[in-house]
Amino acid sequence: MTRPPLFPGEPRTALLALKPAGFSGPYPNTADALSDPAIDDVASSMYGLLPTGGAWRSPDGAAFEQNSRLGAFLRALSGDFVTLYRRIYTIGLDSTASTLVDSLDDWESEYGLPDPCLAGEQTRAQRLRALLLKIRSTGTITLADFVNLAASAGYTISIDEPSSFTCGVSDCGGSDEMGGHIEYFWIVNVEGVAVDYFECGISECGVDPLSDFDEATALECLFRRLAPAWTRPIFNYS
């Protein structure tokens, strides 16, 4: 995986939690012994902090009696520390969109979500997907950027840039096209779209179209909003 040069003092893993296009995983494992500790582990560490002497330990001062009242008291306190350690670890996860746990509402507010291109009720998984899509859409300008953006939204596409006919350069009968400013068009070929055709004996004349398909309306909305100002996306579902 390639990434921009490190800034002074920036850790080498700073951007690893933001999944780049084509990343196959796995994410770095940031968990440690204190990210989800057991009560017994925390209680044992609290026992070890007690002063030495017979008042706190066994008569010979060598070991702490865990079944004593003081032991039960410290064990009860350990539950709050377990909750604290887990929460601290969760706050770290909430610092990146791909690992967040409890801060989805805050991230959506920061990035202006829900997106008008993704209208309607959404599940938590769909909201997370929309958030990552919004983050990855920042700085999209090349064809490869838009192909990767569509892949993040769950679409497989290719983009063609038609060339206008140029005298002395283009071949008659070739692929270069005539008329208008065709060089500013992007032909977005959306793959895997199911097409429903008119069927005799089943479809109704004057009601059912000769052919119909589900348009990628969310993708069209995103592309038309993010495409460079000098381009015009045209969607091809054939």
C-alpha positions in Angstrom: 0.0 0.0 0.0 1.3 3.4 -0.9 0.6 6.6 1.1 1.8 10.2 1.3 5.1 10.9 3.0 5.1 11.1 6.8 5.0 14.5 8.5 7.4 15.2 11.3 6.3 13.3 14.4 3.5 11.4 12.5 3.3 7.7 13.4 3.8 5.3 10.5 0.3 3.7 11.1 -1.6 7.0 11.1 -3.6 6.4 8.0 -4.0 2.6 8.2 -7.5 2.7 9.7 -8.9 4.5 6.6 -9.3 1.7 4.2 -7.8 2.7 0.8 -9.2 1.4 -2.5 -8.1 -2.1 -3.3 -7.1 -2.8 0.4 -7.6 -6.5 1.2 -7.0 -6.3 4.9 -6.8 -7.2 7.6 -6.9 -4.0 9.6 -4.1 -3.5 12.2 -5.1 -5.1 15.5 -4.9 -2.3 18.1 -6.3 -4.4 21.0 -4.1 -5.1 24.1 -4.6 -6.6 27.5 -6.4 -3.5 28.8 -8.8 -3.1 25.8 -11.1 -5.8 27.3 -9.7 -6.9 30.7 -11.2 -9.5 32.9 -12.3 -8.5 36.4 -9.9 -11.0 38.0 -7.0 -9.4 36.1 -7.9 -5.9 37.3 -8.5 -7.1 40.8 -5.1 -8.8 41.0 -3.4 -5.6 40.0 -5.3 -3.8 42.8 -4.3 -6.4 45.3 -0.6 -5.8 44.3 -0.9 -2.1 45.1 -1.8 -2.7 48.8 0.9 -2.0 51.4 2.9 -4.8 53.0 2.2 -6.0 56.5 -0.1 -8.2 58.4 -2.9 -5.7 58.5 -3.3 -6.0 54.7 -2.1 -9.5 54.0 -1.8 -12.9 55.6 -0.3 -12.9 59.1 3.2 -13.4 57.6 2.7 -10.5 55.3 3.5 -12.7 52.2 0.1 -13.0 50.4 -3.2 -11.2 50.2 -6.3 -13.1 51.2 -8.7 -12.6 48.3 -11.7 -14.0 50.1 -11.4 -11.4 52.8 -13.9 -8.4 53.1 -11.2 -6.1 51.8 -10.7 -8.5 48.8 -14.4 -8.5 48.1 -14.5 -4.7 48.3 -11.5 -4.3 45.9 -13.0 -6.9 43.5 -16.3 -4.8 43.5 -14.3 -1.7 42.5 -12.6 -3.6 39.7 -15.8 -3.7 37.7 -15.8 0.0 37.3 -12.2 0.0 36.2 -13.0 -2.7 33.6 -15.8 -0.5 32.2 -13.3 2.5 32.2 -10.6 0.5 30.3 -13.1 -0.7 27.7 -14.5 2.8 27.2 -11.0 4.3 26.8 -10.3 1.7 24.1 -13.6 2.4 22.4 -12.7 6.2 22.3 -9.6 5.2 20.3 -11.7 3.2 17.9 -14.1 6.2 17.4 -11.2 8.3 16.1 -11.5 6.7 12.7 -14.6 6.1 10.6 -13.8 2.5 9.7 -13.5 1.4 13.3 -16.0 3.6 15.1 -18.4 2.2 17.7 -20.4 4.9 19.4 -19.7 8.1 17.5 -21.6 7.6 14.3 -24.0 10.5 14.9 -21.0 12.8 15.5 -19.3 11.7 12.3 -22.5 12.1 10.3 -22.9 15.7 11.6 -19.3 16.5 10.7 -19.7 15.3 7.1 -23.2 16.6 6.5 -25.0 13.3 6.5 -27.5 11.8 5.7 -26.5 12.5 2.1 -29.4 13.7 -0.2 -28.2 11.2 -2.7 -28.9 8.4 -0.3 -32.4 9.2 0.8 -34.8 7.1 2.9 -34.4 5.1 6.1 -31.0 3.5 6.5 -29.7 0.7 8.8 -26.6 1.3 10.8 -24.6 -0.7 8.3 -25.9 1.5 5.5 -25.1 4.7 7.5 -21.6 3.5 8.0 -21.2 2.7 4.3 -22.5 6.1 3.4 -20.0 7.8 5.8 -17.0 5.9 4.4 -18.3 6.7 0.9 -18.5 10.4 1.8 -14.9 10.4 3.2 -13.5 8.6 0.2 -15.2 10.9 -2.2 -13.0 13.8 -1.0 -10.5 14.7 -3.8 -12.1 12.5 -6.5 -11.0 13.9 -9.9 -9.5 11.1 -12.1 -11.3 8.3 -13.8 -9.7 5.8 -11.4 -11.0 7.8 -8.4 -14.5 7.5 -9.7 -14.2 3.8 -10.5 -13.0 3.2 -6.9 -15.8 5.4 -5.5 -18.4 3.4 -7.3 -16.8 0.2 -6.0 -17.1 1.6 -2.5 -20.9 2.1 -3.2 -21.2 -1.5 -4.4 -21.2 -0.9 -8.2 -18.8 -2.2 -10.8 -18.3 0.3 -13.6 -16.0 1.4 -16.3 -15.7 4.9 -17.8 -15.0 5.8 -21.4 -13.9 9.2 -22.7 -15.0 9.6 -26.3 -12.7 11.6 -28.6 -14.1 14.2 -31.0 -13.3 13.9 -34.7 -10.2 15.9 -35.7 -9.3 16.5 -39.3 -5.8 15.2 -40.2 -5.8 13.0 -37.0 -9.0 10.9 -36.9 -9.8 8.1 -39.3 -13.0 8.2 -41.3 -15.3 5.5 -40.0 -13.2 5.2 -36.9 -14.2 5.5 -33.2 -13.9 9.2 -33.0 -17.3 11.0 -32.9 -18.7 14.0 -34.6 -20.5 17.0 -33.2 -20.7 18.9 -30.0 -18.2 18.9 -27.3 -18.0 15.1 -27.0 -14.6 15.2 -25.4 -16.2 16.6 -22.2 -18.5 13.6 -21.8 -17.9 10.6 -19.5 -19.7 7.4 -20.6 -20.2 5.5 -17.3 -20.9 1.9 -18.1 -22.7 0.3 -15.2 -22.2 -3.5 -15.1 -24.5 -6.2 -13.7 -27.8 -4.3 -14.1 -30.8 -6.6 -14.5 -33.1 -5.7 -17.4 -36.7 -6.7 -17.5 -38.2 -7.1 -21.1 -41.8 -7.0 -22.2 -43.2 -10.6 -22.4 -46.1 -11.5 -24.6 -49.0 -13.0 -22.6 -47.6 -11.6 -19.3 -46.9 -7.9 -19.8 -49.7 -5.4 -20.5 -49.7 -3.2 -23.6 -49.7 0.5 -22.8 -48.7 -0.2 -19.2 -45.4 -2.2 -19.2 -42.4 -0.8 -21.1 -40.6 -2.8 -23.7 -37.7 -2.9 -21.4 -37.0 -1.6 -17.9 -34.0 -1.7 -15.5 -33.2 -0.4 -12.1 -31.2 2.8 -12.4 -28.3 3.4 -10.0 -29.9 6.6 -8.9 -27.6 7.0 -5.8 -24.5 6.5 -8.0 -25.8 9.0 -10.6 -26.5 11.6 -7.9 -23.0 11.2 -6.5 -21.2 11.3 -9.8 -23.1 14.4 -11.1 -22.3 16.2 -7.8 -18.6 15.3 -7.7 -17.6 15.1 -11.3 -15.2 17.8 -12.4 -17.0 20.9 -13.7 -15.7 20.4 -17.3 -17.2 16.9 -17.5 -20.7 15.5 -18.0 -21.4 11.9 -16.9 -23.7 9.9 -19.2 -24.8 6.6 -17.7 -25.0 3.5 -19.9 -26.9 0.5 -18.6 -26.9 -1.6 -21.8 
